[in-house]
Amino acid sequence: MPSINASEVVNSARLNGFHYLLVAWCSFIMMFDGYDLVIYGSVLPHLMTQWSLTAGEAGLLGSSSMVGMMFGALSLGTQADRFGRRRIILFCVALFSVAALANALASGPISFSLCRFLTGAGLGGVVPNLVTLLKEMSPGHCRNRLINLMLSFFAVGGLLSGVAGIYLIPAFGWPAPFYLAGLSLLALPLLYKTLPESVAYLLHRDQQVQVAALLRRVNPAHAPTGEVSYRLEASADARATSMSALFGQGRALSTLMLWLAFGLCMLMVYGLNTWLPKLMSNGGYPLGSSIVFLVVMNLGSLIGTLVSGVIADRWGCRKTLVLCFALAALSISLLGLRPDAALLYGLLLVAGGSTVGCLSVVHTLAADLYPVQVRATGVSMAAAIGRCGAVAGPLLGGLLVSLSLPFEQNFLMFAIPGVLAVFAVLLVTRQRNSNAQPLPQRSL
């Protein structure tokens, strides 16, 4: 019986309705990821007043979702290689939807923190698997762009959370945006019916009939005659455990530096999204304008994520990340100089675009670094360790506010991680897995 490499069938496919639907669902989920996380920055000033929170307590409250994301990435995200990408994604969507809806009913810091933790756990488990699923099911010529398009909806969610903060909170109070966050629960039945499993996972379970049917949807031009079997190229680490494979084949330094870059990126993203309105308000800007600044920064995030995907397909992930991290450090540090309105908005656009642009590309870098047998584990572990930075970001902002530092020093502290991340990315070396598909772009 002839044997066909299923990865080559997926890699050579033309974009079609299957891919559009897959990207649409992943983007929809990613939008709620951005909404659920960024909304805290909008409600934070109101919670500090209503519950008489100190800056340190507010930072701890903001970090609860990040701790949840780290827990979710470790406990849920890494299980996708065992239970399948689809099952984990569906479970995580249900978890973060219910938890976000319950957040609106929180009566104090403790219940609010618990709901934020559970929301973060669902989001932490779902995002790495969205990246993995798109990585394994997208055509090779546009893979990075599709992944970054999906990740750009984090910024769309952030924009919506800012708009909700501007219009809903004054009219209905701080719980109102969380009721909107629970709307993702309504999409779960349709998501259950239409979201596919990845070819790679089905082949690991030797489900040849399902693989053949799925490949006909992925690549309608693939029409083998007679009975065939499908396979994946075996990698040198195929018999290694998931964790040992992350450090095998000369990947030890690259894995550690990838984790560091992930963490530094998330520190900037979540630290700024949590504390930007408060920092700007403390700097003399009206609170309403400070939330508008958050909206502008997330508009830049949307633009930057889309642009970074195109650049990554042409330059490769490492060069793109070096550029984005450098721009992030420069633009964030300049925010502290109190520029005029036009320059301020320009810097916020660049800061949002470069930081979240880094976050999208670093996910792609992680997916490229590991062989298919441990890809979900590799991406999930990188995201989980990176959540240490996401936890540190809100805590750092709370510390800076409590120290009452000069305005410019606050932003300088958020810029330093960008400089360190440049050197971390440069130490991530190119891997050539025997199961990697040759791509026309020069991605890592």
N, C-alpha and C positions, 0 to 999 in steps of 0.2 A: 504494500500500500504506500503510495507516495506521501512524503512528509513535507509540510509547508511551514515556513517560519511565519507565525501569526503576527509578529512584530513588524515584519516587512509589509504585510498586507495593510496594517493600520497606518504605518509610516507613509505609504505611497498613496493613500486615499485622497480624493478631492473633498473639499468642504461640501457638506450636504445638510439636509434637514436634521439628520441625527446629531451632527456636531452642533448645529445651532441650538437645538433643544437642550443638549447637555450643557453648553456654555450658559444658556439662559437660566437653567436651574441652579447651576453653581454660582452664577452671578447674583441671583435672587437671595440665596443663602448668605453669600458674602455681604450683601447690602445690609442684612440684619445684623451681621457681625459688627460692621462699622457703626450702625445705629445704636446697638445695645451697649457698645463700649464707650463711644464718644458722648452719649447723652449725659454721662456723669459730670462732664465738664460744665454742662449747661445748668444742671440742678445743684451743683456743689455750693455756689454762693447762697442759695435759698436754704439748703440743708444746714449750712454752718450757722445761719441766723435762727432758723426754727428750732434746731436741737442744741444750740449753743456749743458747737464743736470748736475745738482748737484746731490750728493748722495741722498739728501732728495727728490728731484724731481723724481729721478729714483725709489726710494722706493714707492712713491705715485703712479707712473705709474704702478709698479708691483702689487700694491694692488688693482688696479681697477678691475682686473679679479676676485680677491677674494671677493670684495664687490659684484660683479655680481653673484658669486656663492652663497653668502648668500641670495641675493635677489631671485635668482632662486629657491633655496631650500625652501624659505618661500612662494613664490608666485606660483611656479609650482609644486615642489615636494609634497607639502601638499595637492594638489588637486587630487592626484591619487586615494585617497579613494572615491572621488566623481565621477571622470570621467574615472577612470581605469588606470592601470599601462601602458598598451600598448599605449594608445593615448598620454599620457604625454611623454613617451619615444620617440615616433616618432616626436612629435613637438619639443622636446629639441634637438634631433639629427639634425633636419633641421636648428634650430636656431644657434647652435654653429658651424655648418659647414659653413653656409653663413657668419657668423661674422668672423670666422677665415680666410676665403678666402679674405674678405674685408680688413683684417688687413694688407695684403701685399700692399694695395693701400694707406695706411695711409700716409699723407703728413707732419704730425707734431704730437706733444705730445697729442693734444686734440682729434684729430680723432683716433689716435692709442689707447688712453685710452677708448674712446667710444666703439671701436671694441672689446677691451679686456673685457670691462664690459659685452657686449652682449654675447661674447663667454663664460664667466664665468656664466652668467645666464642660458644658456643652459646646461652647465656641472653641475651646482648646482642642477638643477631640475632632471637630468637624473640619476645621480649616486645612490641616495637613492632608486630610483625605480628599478634600476637593482638589488640591494641587496634584496629588498622586493620581486621582482618577482622570483628570484632564491630561496629565503627562502621558498616561498609558493609552489614552483613547484618541489623541489628536494627531493629525498629519504632521510629519516632520518639518515641512517647510514653513509652518506658521505656529508651531507649538508654543514658543515663548510668548508670542503676541496673544494667543488665546488665553494662556494662563494669566498674563498681565491684564488683559481685558476683564477677566473674571475678578482678579484681585482689586482692580480699580473701583469695583462697586463697594469696597470698604469706604472709599471716599464719598461715594454717593450716599451711603448710610450716614456718614458723618455730617454731610451737608443737610440731610433731612433732620438729623437730631438737632443741629443748630437752628434750623427753621422752626422746629417744634419748640425749642427753648425760647425763641423770640416771641412766638404767637400763642402757644398753648399754655405755657406756665403762667404768664400774667393773667390769663382769662380763667383757667381752671385749676391752677396750682401745680406743684412739682410732680404729683403722680400721673398727670395726664399723658406725658410722653411714653410712660411705661405701658399704658393700655395699648397704644399703637404698636409697641414692641411685640405684644402677644399675637398680633395678626398673622405672624408666620405660621402659627398653629393651624390656621384654616387651609393652608396649602399642603399639609402633610398627606392627606389621602391621595391627591393627584401626584404628588412626589413619589409616593409608594408605588403607584401604578406605572409610572413612566421612567423613573431613574434607572439606568442600566448598571450592571456590575461590570468590572473591568475584565478584558480578555485575559490578562495575565493571571488574575486570581482564579478564573474559571479553569484555566489550563493547569494551574497548580493542583486543582481538585479533579483534574482529568475529566472534565465535563465537555466532551467533544461535541455532542449534539448542540448544546447551548452556545459553544464557541462558534460553530459553523453558522448558526442562525444570527448571532450577533455580528459576525464579520460581514455578512451580507448587508446588514444595515450600515455598518461603518464604511464599507467600501463596495458599493453596488457593482463596480467594474470587475470585482474579483468573482469569477465564475468558473471554478475548477470542474473538470469533467471526471466523472467516475467518483469512486470513494477515496477520500484522502484523510489524513490525520494532521493535526496542527501541533506545533511545538514552539517553545521558546529556546533561544540559544542558552546553553548552560554556561554559567560564569565560574570563574576560579573559586569563588566563595560559596558555591551552591550548597556545600555540606556544612558550612560554618553556621554557628548560631547567629541570630539576628544581631546581638550586641557585638560579638566578636568580629562579625563581618564589617561593622562600622569602622573598626580600627585595623582590619586586615588589608593586605595588598598595598601597604604604604600609605594608608589613609589616616593614620593616627593624628599627625599634625594638622592635616586638612580638616578633619572632623572637629578638633579642638578649636581651631581658628574660625571655622564656620559657626560653631556654637557662640564664640565670643562676638563675632560680627552680628549674629542674630540678636544677642542680648543688648548690645550697644544700640542697635537700630531700634529695638522695641523700647528701650529707655527713652530715647528721644521722642518717638511717636506717641507713646502713652503718657509720658511726663508732660509734654506740651499740650496734648488734647485734654488732659485733666486740669492743668493749672493755668493755661494761657489766659482765660477770662479773668481769673483772680489776680494774676501777675499784672495784667494790663490795668485792671481796676485799681490795684495798689499804686500803680505808676501814675495815677491821675486821670485815666480815661474813664468815661461813664460806663456803668455796667452794661447798658444796652449796646454800646459800641464795642465793648470787650467781647460780647457774644458774637457780634458781627465779624470780629477778627477771626474767631474760631470758624465761622462759615467760610470766610475767604481762604483760610489755610486749608480747609478741606476741599475747596474748589481747586486749589493748587495740587492737592493730593490726587484728585481725579485726573487732572491733566498730566501730572508727572508720572503716574502709573502707566497711562497709555503710551506716553512718549518713551519711557524706559523700556517697555516691551519691544518697541521697534528698534531701539538702539541695541538692546541685548541680542536680537536676532542678527544684527549686522556686526557688532563689535565683540560680542561674547559677554557673559555675565560678569566676569571679573573686572574688565575695563569699565563696564557700565556702573558697577558698584563703587569703584574708586571715584569716578566722576560724581556720582550722586552723594556719596558721603562727604566729599570735599565741598560740594555746593551746600550741603546741609550745615556743615560747621560754619562756613562763611556767612550764610544768610541768617542763621540763628544768632550768631554773635553780633551782627550788625543791628538786630532788632533792639538791642539795649541802648543804642545811641540816640533814641527818640527821633527818628527821621521824620520828614514831612509826610503828609498823608499819602501822596502818590508813591513815594519810595517805600513807605511802610507797607502798603498793600502789595507792592511788588515783591518785597522781601517775604511777606507771609505766603504769597503764592509759591515762591521758590522754596521756602522752608517746608511747606506742606508737600510740594511735588517731589522734592529730593528725599525727604525722610520716608514717606510712604512708598515712593518709587524704589527706595532701597529695600523696603520690606517685601515688596512684590518680587523683585529680582532675586533676593536672597532665598526665597522659597524655591524659585526655579533652579538656582545654584545647588541647593540641597537635593532636589529631585535628580539633577544631572550627575551628582557625585556618586550615587550608590546604584548597585545593580538591582534589577527588578525584584529579586527574591526578598530584598530587605528595604525596598524603597519607601514603603509606608512607614516602617519603623525608623528609617534614617531621617525622613522629613519630620516625623512626629517627635523624635528625640531632639532634633535641632530646635524645633518650635518650643518644646517643653523646657529645655535648658535656657532658651532665649527668653522665656517668661520670667526668668530671674531679673532680667533687665526691665521687663514690663512691670514687675512688682516694685523695682527700685525707682522707676520714673515718678509715680505719684508720691512715694516716700521722699524722694529728693526734693520735689516741689514743695511738699509740706515743710521740710527742713529749711529750705531757702526762705519761705514766707515767715517762719517763726524766727529766723535769725535777723530779719529786717535788713538784708543786705542792700547796698546801692542797686538801683534798677538795672544797670548794665551788667552787674556781676551775676545776676540771676540767669541771664541768657548765655553768658559766657560759660557757666557751669553746664548748661544743656548742649553747648557746642563742642566741648572737649571730647565727648564720646564719638563724635563724627570723625575727629582726627585719628583717634585710636583705631577706629574701625577700618580706616584706609589701610593701615599696616596689617591688620588681621586678614583682610581680603587678599592682600598681596602674598600672604603665606599659604593660601589655599591653592594647592597644586592641581594641575590638570590630570584627570584620571582617564584611562582607556580601558573600560570594562569589555570583556569579550562578548557580552550580551548587548552592548550598546549599539543602537542603530546609527548608521552614518547619516548625518543631517547635512543639508546644504548650507545652513548657516554656521557661523563660527562660534556657537555657544560652547560653554565649558562642559 
